Amino acid sequence: MAYDPAAPPPLPPQRRLDTISLENLADLVDETSPDKEHVKSRDFPELLEVDVRPSDIKVVLYDAMSVDSFAACLAARKHRSDGAQYEGVDRSKSVEDLTVDVTGQVVAMLGVFWSLEAMHDLMTECSWLIVLATQASVARELVQFSYPNAVRIVELDMSAGALAWNFFFQGEPVPPLLRALEDAELGRRTLRGAIEFADGFMAALDIRLPKGELQSTDAAFEEFDLLLDGRGLASIDRAINAGAALRPSIQQQCMEAEQRRVVRSMREFPAWRCVLVHLSSPFAGRVAEHLTASFAATCNGASAMRVFSAVFEVRQKQVWAVLRSMPGGPDVSEIAGLYEGSGNPTRAFMSIPIEMWEEIWVRPEPVLWDWTPTSPCCLELKRGELVTVARKLKRGELVKFARKSEHFKESADDFWSWGYKESDPAQEGWMPTFAHTLFIATTAVPSAGPGIHPVEEGDLLVARGQKGNYLFGTKQIPGSASPGVKGWFPHTEGVWRPVHPLNSQAMLARAGA
């Protein structure tokens, strides 16, 4: 063939690294699972332009609450033998809390990360810091963490244990047991029996997670190392059998949680509905997955993809919550990042002081009067029901919805809210904002003329509509036995203030409404 200078250059050869074949996992992989395409190993170009190597590491920090992070620590210990120090920490710690001395040392953080302020303090003490991160929440924080003596290695498609094995034993296959733990950590189904393994490995393998300083000769290392004998295949089988035996108990917990759960919304993420249950269980993650899928199945259309679940318990003065969502649903790692947690888009955890727990949730508001909708995209309301409001629109903001609903064409000057009823949280829709908003007068205003009632400071108003600078509704006078005054009331700036949902029912009761 003659040379054609106008022809595009040939594509570079594509070499696909078949990790399953290279690690001899074919007999263990579930061939029907799409997750098998995500199994990977990797090189570390991050080390090419820096003067530090895995063999230089003197201090290893790992997450004392995570089996996956401790597996990464084990990989470091097998590589470093007795040449390093180890310490189990959590996200709330800092340099001042460490037992080991990091001054002038090469430090590795394997599957754990602190606040940016604490990380800055660590950088001022150590000579080099190597961070192996496998969680989306940490990856976002690392964007702001840039130091010339810091090596950031981010891999969201691997577990910390598998990534650390690649890092310390470059070119060697990751043991199948670490791949099984990777499935459990990432919620994947690559290996056969992945669900049963995830449910049973803690009970079957009795993995101990030490906290604090750890010597290289600690029995916890030896115990974990023994589980890797024979590539860990016997350990995998034991865990699968244990998980299968636990299945009826887990299903029972899911059914009980289904009966007790409530649906709420977070103030920071009001468009997402959270299926919430108080439950202390080693299978909190599995229960949360069940609740998410079960509730989403009752929702209509795209709203099913705005659902996640939180299974929480109280530990001392903290609330700990396991978060789960479905692929394409809410990114729960964003929630974890706000509340002292960590995780990936569909699997995360959070921790918050118990006194702050109720403050993070949108408070349901009582419905003040019956309303029959004139559009299928609206909710029918009964007085006394509770509604959770995700968004409030002011006059004129509904113009863009007019094309979808004749009702909004006639109501574009009204105030509208989007939300759901506590009695039927699967159904979202529009509702009049006045139907769930009680007003209190902050100042006295005289009558502006015939047909306009005066207002006294402290009056309560259940409004039903607005025209210009006037509200139509029923005024309740606190402490009065009268049925209230119905009509028009002045609504100039600063006259009326919405009552907090927590107080509106009690105030109406005292007013005899």
C-alpha positions as CSV (number, residue, x, y, z in Angstrom):
1,M,0.0,0.0,0.0
2,A,1.3,3.4,-1.0
3,Y,2.1,5.9,1.7
4,D,-0.7,8.5,2.1
5,P,0.4,11.6,3.9
6,A,-3.2,12.7,4.4
7,A,-4.2,9.5,6.2
8,P,-4.6,9.7,10.0
9,P,-1.9,7.9,12.1
10,P,-2.7,4.4,13.2
11,L,-4.2,3.9,16.7
12,P,-1.7,2.9,19.4
13,P,-2.0,-0.8,20.3
14,Q,-4.5,-1.5,23.0
15,R,-3.4,-3.9,25.8
16,R,-6.1,-4.9,28.2
17,L,-4.9,-6.2,31.5
18,D,-6.9,-9.2,32.3
19,T,-6.6,-9.2,36.0
20,I,-8.9,-12.2,36.5
21,S,-6.7,-14.4,34.4
22,L,-3.4,-13.0,35.8
23,E,-4.6,-13.6,39.4
24,N,-6.0,-17.0,38.5
25,L,-9.5,-16.0,39.7
26,A,-11.5,-17.6,36.8
27,D,-12.7,-20.5,39.0
28,L,-14.0,-18.0,41.6
29,V,-15.7,-15.4,39.5
30,D,-19.4,-15.3,38.9
31,E,-19.5,-15.2,35.1
32,T,-23.0,-13.7,35.1
33,S,-21.9,-10.7,37.2
34,P,-21.2,-7.4,35.3
35,D,-18.9,-6.5,38.2
36,K,-16.2,-8.8,36.9
37,E,-15.3,-6.1,34.4
38,H,-14.3,-3.8,37.2
39,V,-11.6,-6.0,38.8
40,K,-8.3,-4.3,38.2
41,S,-4.7,-4.0,39.3
42,R,-2.6,-1.0,38.6
43,D,0.9,0.5,38.4
44,F,2.0,3.6,40.2
45,P,3.1,6.4,37.9
46,E,2.6,8.7,41.0
47,L,6.0,7.5,42.2
48,L,8.0,8.2,39.0
49,E,8.8,11.8,39.7
50,V,9.2,11.7,43.5
51,D,12.2,10.5,45.6
52,V,10.3,8.1,47.9
53,R,9.5,4.4,47.6
54,P,7.4,1.8,49.5
55,S,10.5,0.5,51.1
56,D,11.1,4.0,52.7
57,I,7.9,3.9,54.8
58,K,8.6,4.0,58.5
59,V,5.1,4.7,59.9
60,V,1.8,3.2,58.7
61,L,-1.6,4.6,59.8
62,Y,-4.8,2.6,59.2
63,D,-8.5,2.9,60.0
64,A,-9.0,0.9,63.2
65,M,-12.7,0.5,62.3
66,S,-12.2,-1.0,58.9
67,V,-11.2,-4.5,58.0
68,D,-10.3,-3.3,54.5
69,S,-7.9,-0.7,55.9
70,F,-6.3,-3.2,58.2
71,A,-5.8,-5.6,55.2
72,A,-3.9,-2.7,53.6
73,C,-1.8,-2.4,56.8
74,L,-1.1,-6.2,56.7
75,A,0.2,-5.8,53.1
76,A,2.6,-3.1,54.4
77,R,3.7,-5.2,57.3
78,K,4.4,-8.2,55.1
79,H,6.5,-6.0,52.8
80,R,8.3,-4.1,55.6
81,S,8.7,-7.0,58.0
82,D,9.9,-5.4,61.2
83,G,11.1,-2.2,59.7
84,A,8.0,0.0,60.4
85,Q,5.7,1.2,63.1
86,Y,1.9,0.8,62.9
87,E,-1.1,2.6,64.5
88,G,-4.8,2.2,64.2
89,V,-6.6,5.6,64.1
90,D,-9.9,7.1,63.1
91,R,-11.0,10.2,61.2
92,S,-11.3,12.3,64.3
93,K,-7.7,11.9,65.3
94,S,-4.7,14.2,64.7
95,V,-0.9,14.2,65.2
96,E,-1.3,15.1,68.9
97,D,-3.2,11.8,69.4
98,L,-0.6,9.5,67.9
99,T,1.6,7.3,70.0
100,V,4.2,6.7,67.3
101,D,6.6,9.5,66.5
102,V,6.2,10.7,62.9
103,T,8.8,13.5,63.1
104,G,11.0,13.3,59.9
105,Q,9.5,10.0,58.9
106,V,8.0,8.7,55.7
107,V,4.4,8.1,56.7
108,A,1.7,6.1,54.8
109,M,-2.0,6.5,55.4
110,L,-3.8,3.4,54.1
111,G,-7.6,3.8,53.7
112,V,-7.9,6.6,56.2
113,F,-7.8,10.4,56.1
114,W,-8.1,13.2,58.6
115,S,-9.5,16.7,58.4
116,L,-7.5,19.0,56.2
117,E,-6.4,20.9,59.2
118,A,-5.1,17.8,60.9
119,M,-3.5,16.7,57.6
120,H,-1.6,20.0,57.4
121,D,-0.3,19.5,60.9
122,L,0.9,16.0,59.9
123,M,2.7,17.4,56.9
124,T,4.7,19.8,59.0
125,E,6.0,16.8,61.1
126,C,6.8,14.1,58.6
127,S,9.3,14.1,55.7
128,W,7.0,12.4,53.2
129,L,3.3,11.4,53.3
130,I,1.9,8.7,51.0
131,V,-1.9,8.5,50.9
132,L,-3.7,5.5,49.4
133,A,-7.4,6.6,49.0
134,T,-10.2,4.5,47.7
135,Q,-13.3,6.5,48.8
136,A,-15.0,9.2,46.9
137,S,-15.4,11.4,49.9
138,V,-11.7,11.3,50.5
139,A,-10.9,11.9,46.8
140,R,-12.9,15.2,47.0
141,E,-10.9,16.3,50.0
142,L,-7.6,15.4,48.4
143,V,-8.2,17.9,45.6
144,Q,-7.5,20.6,48.2
145,F,-4.5,18.7,49.6
146,S,-1.4,19.5,47.6
147,Y,2.1,19.5,49.1
148,P,5.5,18.8,47.4
149,N,6.2,16.0,49.8
150,A,2.8,14.4,49.6
151,V,2.0,11.5,47.2
152,R,-1.7,11.1,46.5
153,I,-2.8,7.8,45.1
154,V,-6.5,7.7,44.4
155,E,-8.3,4.6,43.0
156,L,-12.1,4.4,43.4
157,D,-12.4,1.0,41.7
158,M,-10.3,-0.9,44.2
159,S,-10.4,-1.5,47.9
160,A,-7.6,-0.3,50.2
161,G,-6.4,-3.8,50.8
162,A,-6.1,-4.7,47.1
163,L,-4.6,-1.3,46.2
164,A,-2.0,-1.7,49.0
165,W,-1.1,-5.2,47.8
166,N,-0.4,-3.7,44.4
167,F,1.6,-0.9,45.9
168,F,3.8,-3.1,48.1
169,F,4.0,-6.1,45.9
170,Q,4.1,-4.7,42.4
171,G,3.5,-7.3,39.8
172,E,2.3,-10.0,42.2
173,P,-1.3,-11.2,42.2
174,V,-3.7,-10.0,44.9
175,P,-4.7,-12.9,47.1
176,P,-8.3,-14.0,46.4
177,L,-9.3,-13.3,50.0
178,L,-8.5,-9.7,49.6
179,R,-10.5,-9.7,46.4
180,A,-13.4,-11.1,48.3
181,L,-13.0,-8.4,50.9
182,E,-12.9,-5.9,48.0
183,D,-16.3,-7.1,46.9
184,A,-17.7,-6.7,50.4
185,E,-16.1,-3.2,50.7
186,L,-17.4,-1.9,47.4
187,G,-20.7,-3.7,47.4
188,R,-19.8,-5.7,44.3
189,R,-20.7,-9.2,43.2
190,T,-17.6,-10.3,41.3
191,L,-16.9,-13.6,43.1
192,R,-19.5,-16.3,43.5
193,G,-21.1,-16.1,46.9
194,A,-20.2,-12.5,47.3
195,I,-23.3,-11.6,49.2
196,E,-22.9,-14.5,51.6
197,F,-19.2,-13.7,52.1
198,A,-20.0,-10.1,52.9
199,D,-22.6,-11.2,55.5
200,G,-20.4,-13.9,57.1
201,F,-16.8,-13.0,57.0
202,M,-16.7,-11.1,60.3
203,A,-18.4,-13.9,62.2
204,A,-16.5,-16.7,60.4
205,L,-13.0,-15.2,60.3
206,D,-13.0,-13.4,63.7
207,I,-10.8,-10.6,62.3
208,R,-9.5,-8.5,65.2
209,L,-9.1,-4.8,64.5
210,P,-6.5,-3.3,67.0
211,K,-6.6,0.3,67.8
212,G,-3.6,2.4,68.8
213,E,0.1,1.5,68.3
214,L,0.8,-2.0,67.0
215,Q,4.1,-3.9,66.9
216,S,5.0,-5.8,63.8
217,T,4.9,-9.0,65.9
218,D,1.4,-8.3,67.2
219,A,-0.8,-11.4,67.1
220,A,-3.5,-9.6,65.0
221,F,-1.0,-9.6,62.1
222,E,-0.3,-13.3,62.5
223,E,-4.0,-14.2,62.8
224,F,-4.9,-12.3,59.6
225,D,-1.9,-13.7,57.8
226,L,-3.0,-17.2,58.6
227,L,-6.3,-16.5,56.9
228,L,-4.3,-15.9,53.6
229,D,-2.9,-19.5,53.7
230,G,-3.6,-21.3,50.4
231,R,-4.5,-17.9,48.9
232,G,-7.3,-17.6,51.5
233,L,-9.6,-20.0,49.6
234,A,-10.6,-21.9,52.8
235,S,-11.3,-18.6,54.5
236,I,-13.6,-17.6,51.7
237,D,-15.5,-20.8,51.9
238,R,-16.0,-20.5,55.7
239,A,-17.3,-17.0,55.3
240,I,-19.7,-18.0,52.6
241,N,-21.1,-20.8,54.6
242,A,-21.5,-18.6,57.7
243,G,-23.2,-15.9,55.6
244,A,-25.7,-18.5,54.2
245,A,-26.5,-19.6,57.7
246,L,-27.1,-16.0,58.8
247,R,-29.5,-15.2,55.9
248,P,-32.7,-16.0,57.7
249,S,-31.7,-13.8,60.6
250,I,-30.8,-10.9,58.3
251,Q,-34.0,-11.2,56.4
252,Q,-35.9,-11.1,59.7
253,Q,-34.0,-7.9,60.7
254,C,-34.9,-6.4,57.3
255,M,-38.6,-7.1,57.8
256,E,-38.6,-5.7,61.3
257,A,-36.8,-2.6,60.1
258,E,-39.5,-2.2,57.4
259,Q,-42.1,-2.0,60.0
260,R,-40.3,0.6,62.1
261,R,-38.8,2.9,59.5
262,V,-39.7,6.5,58.8
263,V,-39.0,8.8,55.9
264,R,-37.3,12.1,56.4
265,S,-35.2,14.6,54.5
266,M,-32.0,16.3,55.4
267,R,-31.7,20.1,55.6
268,E,-28.6,20.0,53.4
269,F,-30.1,17.6,50.9
270,P,-33.9,18.4,50.9
271,A,-34.6,16.8,47.5
272,W,-33.5,13.4,48.7
273,R,-35.8,11.2,50.9
274,C,-34.1,9.1,53.5
275,V,-35.5,5.9,54.8
276,L,-34.5,6.0,58.4
277,V,-34.4,3.4,61.2
278,H,-32.8,3.1,64.6
279,L,-31.1,-0.4,64.7
280,S,-28.0,-1.7,66.2
281,S,-26.9,-4.6,64.0
282,P,-23.7,-6.0,62.4
283,F,-25.8,-6.2,59.2
284,A,-26.8,-2.5,59.2
285,G,-25.5,-2.1,55.6
286,R,-27.6,-5.0,54.3
287,V,-30.7,-3.7,56.1
288,A,-30.1,-0.2,54.6
289,E,-29.8,-1.8,51.1
290,H,-33.1,-3.6,51.6
291,L,-34.9,-0.5,52.8
292,T,-33.6,1.6,49.9
293,A,-34.7,-0.9,47.3
294,S,-38.1,-1.6,49.0
295,F,-39.1,2.1,49.3
296,A,-37.8,3.0,45.9
297,A,-40.1,0.3,44.4
298,T,-43.1,2.2,45.8
299,C,-42.1,5.5,44.2
300,N,-43.1,6.9,40.9
301,G,-40.7,7.6,38.0
302,A,-37.5,9.5,38.6
303,S,-38.4,10.1,42.2
304,A,-37.3,6.5,43.0
305,M,-33.7,7.6,42.2
306,R,-33.8,10.3,44.9
307,V,-34.0,7.7,47.8
308,F,-31.3,6.5,50.2
309,S,-31.4,4.8,53.6
310,A,-29.7,5.4,57.0
311,V,-29.5,2.8,59.7
312,F,-28.3,4.5,62.9
313,E,-27.4,3.7,66.4
314,V,-26.2,5.7,69.4
315,R,-22.6,5.0,70.7
316,Q,-21.8,7.0,73.8
317,K,-22.4,10.6,72.7
318,Q,-22.3,10.0,69.0
319,V,-24.9,8.9,66.4
320,W,-23.4,6.5,63.9
321,A,-25.2,5.9,60.7
322,V,-24.7,3.5,57.8
323,L,-25.8,5.0,54.5
324,R,-26.8,3.2,51.3
325,S,-28.3,4.2,48.0
326,M,-28.7,2.5,44.6
327,P,-26.5,3.1,41.6
328,G,-27.5,6.4,40.0
329,G,-29.2,7.5,43.2
330,P,-28.0,10.0,45.8
331,D,-24.3,10.2,46.3
332,V,-24.2,9.3,50.0
333,S,-20.4,10.0,50.2
334,E,-21.4,13.7,49.9
335,I,-23.4,13.3,53.1
336,A,-20.6,11.4,54.8
337,G,-18.2,14.2,53.9
338,L,-20.3,16.7,55.8
339,Y,-20.7,14.6,59.0
340,E,-17.4,13.2,60.0
341,G,-17.8,10.1,57.8
342,S,-16.4,8.6,54.6
343,G,-17.4,6.4,51.8
344,N,-18.4,5.9,48.1
345,P,-21.4,7.1,46.1
346,T,-23.7,4.1,47.1
347,R,-22.0,3.1,50.4
348,A,-20.9,5.3,53.3
349,F,-21.1,6.0,57.0
350,M,-21.4,9.2,59.1
351,S,-21.0,10.2,62.7
352,I,-22.5,13.2,64.4
353,P,-22.8,14.4,68.0
354,I,-26.1,13.3,69.5
355,E,-27.2,16.8,70.4
356,M,-27.0,17.8,66.7
357,W,-28.9,14.8,65.3
358,E,-32.3,16.3,65.1
359,E,-31.0,19.5,63.7
360,I,-29.9,18.0,60.5
361,W,-33.4,16.9,59.5
362,V,-36.2,18.9,57.9
363,R,-39.0,19.1,60.5
364,P,-42.5,18.0,59.3
365,E,-45.1,20.8,59.3
366,P,-48.7,20.4,60.2
367,V,-51.4,21.0,57.6
368,L,-53.7,23.9,58.7
369,W,-56.6,23.4,56.3
370,D,-58.1,20.8,53.9
371,W,-57.2,21.2,50.2
372,T,-58.4,19.3,47.2
373,P,-55.9,19.4,44.3
374,T,-57.0,20.4,40.8
375,S,-53.9,18.8,39.2
376,P,-52.4,15.3,39.3
377,C,-49.0,16.8,40.2
378,C,-50.5,18.1,43.5
379,L,-51.1,16.5,46.9
380,E,-54.5,16.2,48.6
381,L,-54.2,17.6,52.1
382,K,-56.2,17.1,55.3
383,R,-56.1,19.3,58.3
384,G,-53.7,17.8,60.9
385,E,-51.6,15.8,58.5
386,L,-47.8,16.3,58.5
387,V,-45.9,17.3,55.4
388,T,-42.2,17.6,54.7
389,V,-41.3,20.4,52.4
390,A,-38.3,20.1,50.1
391,R,-38.7,23.4,48.3
392,K,-40.8,26.6,48.5
393,L,-41.6,28.7,45.4
394,K,-42.7,32.3,45.6
395,R,-45.1,34.2,43.4
396,G,-44.1,34.1,39.7
397,E,-41.7,31.2,40.0
398,L,-44.3,28.7,38.8
399,V,-44.5,30.3,35.3
400,K,-42.2,27.6,33.9
401,F,-44.6,24.9,35.2
402,A,-47.6,26.5,33.5
403,R,-47.0,24.5,30.3
404,K,-47.4,21.3,32.3
405,S,-50.5,22.1,34.3
406,E,-53.6,24.2,33.6
407,H,-53.8,24.6,37.4
408,F,-50.5,26.5,37.5
409,K,-51.6,28.8,34.7
410,E,-54.4,30.1,37.0
411,S,-52.2,30.0,40.2
412,A,-48.9,31.6,39.1
413,D,-49.3,34.4,41.6
414,D,-49.7,32.0,44.6
415,F,-47.1,30.5,46.9
416,W,-46.3,26.8,46.4
417,S,-44.3,24.1,48.1
418,W,-43.0,20.7,46.9
419,G,-42.8,17.9,49.3
420,Y,-44.5,14.8,50.6
421,K,-46.9,13.7,53.4
422,E,-45.7,11.8,56.4
423,S,-48.5,9.3,55.8
424,D,-47.5,8.6,52.2
425,P,-43.9,9.6,51.7
426,A,-43.6,7.7,48.4
427,Q,-45.9,10.3,46.7
428,E,-44.4,13.7,46.1
429,G,-46.2,16.7,44.8
430,W,-47.1,20.4,45.0
431,M,-49.2,22.0,47.8
432,P,-50.2,25.6,48.7
433,T,-47.5,27.0,51.0
434,F,-50.2,28.7,53.1
435,A,-51.7,25.3,53.9
436,H,-48.7,24.4,56.1
437,T,-47.5,27.9,57.2
438,L,-48.8,29.6,60.4
439,F,-48.0,33.3,60.7
440,I,-47.5,35.4,63.9
441,A,-47.8,39.2,63.9
442,T,-44.6,40.9,64.9
443,T,-46.1,44.4,65.1
444,A,-49.6,46.0,65.3
445,V,-51.1,47.5,62.1
446,P,-54.4,49.4,62.1
447,S,-57.1,48.8,59.5
448,A,-56.3,50.2,56.1
449,G,-60.0,50.8,55.3
450,P,-63.3,49.0,55.0
451,G,-63.0,45.2,54.7
452,I,-59.5,45.2,56.1
453,H,-59.1,44.0,59.7
454,P,-56.5,45.4,62.1
455,V,-53.6,43.3,63.4
456,E,-52.3,43.2,67.0
457,E,-48.8,42.0,67.9
458,G,-48.9,38.3,68.7
459,D,-52.0,37.5,66.6
460,L,-51.9,34.2,64.7
461,L,-53.0,33.9,61.1
462,V,-54.0,30.9,59.1
463,A,-53.8,32.3,55.6
464,R,-55.4,30.9,52.5
465,G,-54.5,33.4,49.8
466,Q,-52.8,36.7,48.9
467,K,-53.7,39.7,46.7
468,G,-51.1,42.4,46.6
469,N,-50.2,43.6,50.1
470,Y,-53.2,41.7,51.7
471,L,-53.6,38.2,53.1
472,F,-57.0,36.4,53.3
473,G,-57.4,34.0,56.2
474,T,-58.5,33.5,59.8
475,K,-56.9,35.4,62.6
476,Q,-56.6,33.6,66.0
477,I,-56.1,35.6,69.1
478,P,-54.0,33.7,71.7
479,G,-56.0,33.1,74.9
480,S,-59.3,34.0,73.3
481,A,-62.3,31.6,73.2
482,S,-63.6,33.2,70.0
483,P,-63.7,31.2,66.8
484,G,-61.4,33.7,65.1
485,V,-61.9,36.5,62.6
486,K,-62.0,35.7,58.9
487,G,-61.2,38.3,56.2
488,W,-58.4,40.3,54.7
489,F,-55.4,41.5,56.7
490,P,-52.5,43.9,55.9
491,H,-49.3,42.2,54.7
492,T,-46.7,44.8,54.4
493,E,-43.0,43.9,55.0
494,G,-42.2,42.8,58.5
495,V,-45.8,42.4,59.7
496,W,-46.0,38.6,59.7
497,R,-43.4,36.0,60.5
498,P,-43.8,32.2,59.8
499,V,-44.0,30.2,63.0
500,H,-41.4,27.3,63.5
501,P,-43.1,24.0,62.6
502,L,-42.2,22.7,66.1
503,N,-44.3,25.4,67.7
504,S,-47.2,25.9,65.3
505,Q,-49.4,23.0,66.5
506,A,-49.0,24.0,70.2
507,M,-49.7,27.7,69.5
508,L,-52.9,26.9,67.5
509,A,-54.1,24.6,70.4
510,R,-53.5,27.4,72.9
511,A,-55.4,29.8,70.6
512,G,-58.4,27.3,70.5
513,A,-58.0,26.8,66.7
